């Protein structure tokens, strides 16, 4: 009897958790295809429309340009960060460096700084050197956030790779670069993909840096969502349509990252 009650309670908790997660997602998805009246009327039955997606692409919103800005910043951040993070993680994992523990602690400590604390120095610097409202400036800022996370994650994966593999390759005449490219990276690929996806998501969802370091040309998608306001209030049907565009990459990458999170450590030991 107690076992059945425990199972019933566990099932009830799982259903409640699923509702907490899925109801807001359903609300956004449904509101994206509703008109203004249906959203504020709270109607469950409505006639779907694609007008919201057409409106957000038109002036003054031009969400498709902000989507491209977000994509450029996220991809640029990952492309620059991952090679540097792999080399740094490999150095920490394989070489005896002076002050290694201190450096790793400093790298980790940067993750405890709220973004709003460091954005003002970036604003003053970028204003003086001409990188304000510039996509490359946003990429540099996001690299400083993603890099420590990527280094720590990649170091964990590289630590699990047996040294015998590298030593055998070095004895056979391979250079250190060839060892990294042909032996370390293929085994650490799950960690590389996982770190890259997390870095993309962190950058894609960034609001604090973008809202302060941009004004017009480099405005990203999360900041663009703050533009949907009118005399009648917040335009939730347009906000929801933009939210769907924001969520699309998240759902795509979630399926990728789920696979590599479950097989990453095992793949590194094989």
C-alpha positions as CSV (number, residue, x, y, z in Angstrom):
1,X,0.0,0.0,0.0
2,X,2.8,2.4,0.9
3,X,4.6,1.5,-2.3
4,X,1.5,2.3,-4.4
5,X,1.0,5.6,-2.6
6,X,4.7,6.5,-3.2
7,X,4.4,5.7,-6.9
8,X,1.1,7.7,-7.1
9,X,2.8,10.6,-5.4
10,X,5.8,10.4,-7.7
11,X,3.6,10.3,-10.8
12,X,1.6,13.2,-9.5
13,X,4.7,15.2,-8.9
14,X,6.0,14.4,-12.4
15,X,2.7,15.5,-13.9
16,X,2.8,18.8,-11.9
17,X,6.4,19.4,-13.0
18,X,5.5,18.7,-16.6
19,X,2.6,21.2,-16.4
20,X,4.8,23.9,-14.9
21,X,7.2,23.5,-17.8
22,X,4.9,22.9,-20.7
23,X,2.0,25.4,-19.9
24,X,4.1,28.5,-20.4
25,X,5.5,27.1,-23.6
26,X,2.0,26.2,-24.9
27,X,0.9,29.7,-24.0
28,X,3.7,31.3,-26.0
29,X,3.2,29.0,-29.0
30,X,-0.6,29.5,-29.0
31,X,-0.4,33.3,-28.5
32,X,2.0,33.5,-31.5
33,X,-0.9,32.4,-33.7
34,X,-3.6,34.5,-32.1
35,X,-4.7,38.0,-32.8
36,X,-4.7,40.8,-30.3
37,X,-8.3,40.2,-29.2
38,X,-7.9,36.5,-28.7
39,X,-4.8,36.9,-26.5
40,X,-6.3,39.4,-24.1
41,X,-9.6,37.5,-24.2
42,X,-7.8,34.4,-22.9
43,X,-9.6,32.3,-25.5
44,X,-8.6,28.6,-25.8
45,X,-10.4,28.2,-29.2
46,X,-9.3,30.6,-31.9
47,X,-8.6,30.8,-35.6
48,X,-4.8,30.6,-36.2
49,X,-3.2,33.4,-38.1
50,X,0.3,34.1,-39.4
51,X,-0.2,37.9,-39.4
52,X,1.9,38.2,-36.2
53,X,5.0,36.8,-38.0
54,X,4.4,39.1,-40.9
55,X,4.1,42.2,-38.7
56,X,7.3,41.5,-36.7
57,X,9.2,41.4,-40.0
58,X,7.9,44.9,-41.0
59,X,9.0,48.3,-39.8
60,X,9.5,49.4,-37.1
61,X,10.3,46.0,-35.7
62,X,12.4,44.3,-38.4
63,X,12.9,41.2,-36.2
64,X,14.5,39.3,-39.1
65,X,17.5,41.7,-39.0
66,X,17.8,41.3,-35.2
67,X,17.6,37.5,-35.7
68,X,20.5,37.7,-38.1
69,X,22.4,39.9,-35.6
70,X,21.9,37.3,-32.8
71,X,22.9,34.5,-35.1
72,X,26.1,36.3,-36.2
73,X,27.1,37.1,-32.6
74,X,26.4,33.6,-31.3
75,X,28.1,31.8,-34.1
76,X,31.1,34.2,-34.1
77,X,31.5,33.7,-30.3
78,X,31.5,30.0,-30.6
79,X,33.8,29.9,-33.6
80,X,36.4,32.0,-31.9
81,X,36.0,30.6,-28.4
82,X,36.2,26.9,-29.0
83,X,39.7,26.6,-30.6
84,X,41.1,28.8,-27.9
85,X,39.3,26.9,-25.1
86,X,40.5,23.5,-26.5
87,X,44.1,24.7,-26.5
88,X,43.9,26.2,-23.0
89,X,42.1,23.1,-21.6
90,X,44.7,20.8,-23.2
91,X,47.6,22.9,-21.7
92,X,46.0,22.8,-18.2
93,X,45.3,19.0,-18.5
94,X,48.7,17.8,-20.0
95,X,51.4,20.2,-18.9
96,X,52.7,21.2,-15.4
97,X,52.2,24.9,-15.4
98,X,53.4,27.3,-12.7
99,X,50.4,28.7,-10.8
100,X,48.1,26.3,-12.6
101,X,45.6,25.9,-9.7
102,X,45.5,29.6,-9.1
103,X,44.8,30.3,-12.8
104,X,42.0,27.7,-12.8
105,X,40.5,29.3,-9.7
106,X,40.6,32.7,-11.3
107,X,39.0,31.4,-14.5
108,X,36.2,29.8,-12.4
109,X,35.8,32.9,-10.3
110,X,35.0,35.0,-13.4
111,X,31.7,33.0,-13.6
112,X,30.5,34.4,-10.3
113,X,30.6,38.0,-11.6
114,X,27.1,39.2,-12.7
115,X,27.2,40.5,-16.2
116,X,25.7,43.8,-15.1
117,X,28.8,44.4,-13.0
118,X,31.3,44.3,-15.9
119,X,29.1,45.8,-18.6
120,X,29.8,49.5,-17.7
121,X,33.6,49.2,-18.2
122,X,32.9,47.5,-21.6
123,X,30.5,50.4,-22.4
124,X,33.1,53.0,-21.7
125,X,35.8,51.2,-23.5
126,X,33.8,50.4,-26.6
127,X,32.5,54.0,-26.8
128,X,36.1,55.3,-26.9
129,X,37.5,52.8,-29.4
130,X,34.5,52.7,-31.7
131,X,33.0,49.3,-30.9
132,X,29.8,50.5,-29.4
133,X,26.7,49.2,-31.3
134,X,29.0,46.8,-33.2
135,X,28.6,43.1,-33.7
136,X,32.3,42.4,-33.2
137,X,32.2,44.2,-29.8
138,X,29.3,42.0,-28.7
139,X,31.3,38.9,-29.8
140,X,34.3,40.0,-27.7
141,X,32.1,40.5,-24.6
142,X,30.4,37.2,-25.0
143,X,33.8,35.5,-25.5
144,X,34.8,36.7,-22.0
145,X,31.7,35.0,-20.6
146,X,31.8,31.7,-22.6
147,X,35.5,31.1,-22.5
148,X,35.9,30.2,-18.8
149,X,32.9,27.8,-19.0
150,X,34.3,26.2,-22.2
151,X,37.8,25.8,-20.7
152,X,36.5,24.1,-17.6
153,X,34.2,21.7,-19.5
154,X,36.9,20.8,-22.1
155,X,39.5,20.2,-19.4
156,X,37.2,17.6,-17.8
157,X,36.8,15.7,-21.0
158,X,40.5,15.9,-21.9
159,X,41.5,14.7,-18.4
160,X,39.5,11.5,-19.1
161,X,41.5,10.7,-22.2
162,X,44.2,8.1,-21.5
163,X,47.7,9.4,-21.9
164,X,48.8,6.1,-23.5
165,X,47.1,7.2,-26.7
166,X,49.0,10.4,-27.0
167,X,52.3,8.9,-25.9
168,X,52.0,6.1,-28.6
169,X,51.4,8.7,-31.3
170,X,54.3,10.8,-30.1
171,X,56.6,7.8,-30.2
172,X,55.5,7.1,-33.7
173,X,56.7,10.5,-34.8
174,X,53.5,12.6,-34.6
175,X,53.8,16.2,-33.5
176,X,51.9,17.7,-30.6
177,X,49.5,19.4,-33.1
178,X,48.9,16.2,-34.9
179,X,48.1,14.4,-31.6
180,X,45.6,17.1,-30.7
181,X,43.9,17.1,-34.1
182,X,43.9,13.3,-34.9
183,X,43.6,11.8,-31.4
184,X,42.4,14.2,-28.7
185,X,39.7,16.1,-30.6
186,X,37.9,13.0,-32.0
187,X,37.7,11.4,-28.6
188,X,36.7,14.7,-26.9
189,X,34.2,15.5,-29.6
190,X,31.1,15.0,-27.3
191,X,32.6,17.6,-24.9
192,X,33.5,19.9,-27.8
193,X,29.9,19.8,-29.1
194,X,28.4,20.2,-25.7
195,X,30.5,23.2,-24.8
196,X,29.8,24.8,-28.2
197,X,26.1,24.3,-27.8
198,X,26.1,25.7,-24.3
199,X,28.2,28.7,-25.5
200,X,25.8,29.3,-28.3
201,X,22.8,29.2,-26.0
202,X,24.4,31.6,-23.4
203,X,25.2,34.1,-26.2
204,X,21.9,33.7,-28.0
205,X,19.9,34.5,-24.8
206,X,22.1,37.4,-23.7
207,X,20.1,40.5,-22.9
208,X,22.2,42.5,-20.4
209,X,25.2,43.1,-22.7
210,X,23.1,43.7,-25.8
211,X,20.7,46.2,-24.3
212,X,23.6,48.4,-23.0
213,X,26.2,48.0,-25.7
214,X,23.8,48.4,-28.7
215,X,21.5,51.1,-29.9
216,X,20.4,50.5,-33.5
217,X,22.6,48.5,-35.9
218,X,23.7,45.6,-33.7
219,X,20.5,45.1,-31.7
220,X,19.9,41.4,-31.0
221,X,16.7,39.4,-30.8
222,X,16.2,39.4,-27.0
223,X,16.5,43.2,-27.0
224,X,14.2,43.4,-29.9
225,X,11.4,41.8,-27.9
226,X,11.4,44.8,-25.6
227,X,10.2,47.0,-28.5
228,X,6.6,45.5,-28.6
229,X,4.8,48.1,-26.6
230,X,2.0,50.5,-27.6
231,X,-0.6,52.8,-26.0
232,X,-2.8,49.8,-25.4
233,X,-0.1,48.0,-23.5
234,X,2.3,45.2,-24.3
235,X,1.7,43.5,-27.6
236,X,1.8,39.9,-26.4
237,X,0.8,38.4,-29.7
238,X,3.9,39.9,-31.3
239,X,6.1,39.2,-28.3
240,X,5.0,35.5,-28.5
241,X,5.7,35.3,-32.3
242,X,9.2,36.6,-31.6
243,X,9.6,34.2,-28.7
244,X,8.9,31.3,-31.1
245,X,11.8,32.5,-33.2
246,X,14.0,32.6,-30.1
247,X,13.0,29.1,-29.1
248,X,13.6,27.4,-32.4
249,X,17.5,27.2,-32.0
250,X,17.0,26.1,-28.4
251,X,14.9,23.1,-29.3
252,X,17.2,22.1,-32.1
253,X,20.3,22.3,-29.9
254,X,18.6,20.6,-26.9
255,X,18.2,17.4,-29.0
256,X,21.9,17.6,-29.9
257,X,23.2,18.3,-26.4
258,X,21.0,15.6,-24.8
259,X,22.8,12.9,-26.8
260,X,26.3,14.1,-26.1
261,X,25.7,14.8,-22.4
262,X,24.7,11.1,-21.9
263,X,27.6,9.6,-24.0
264,X,30.3,12.2,-23.6
265,X,32.2,10.8,-20.6
266,X,31.9,7.2,-21.9
267,X,33.2,8.3,-25.3
268,X,36.2,10.0,-23.8
269,X,37.3,6.8,-22.0
270,X,37.0,4.4,-24.9
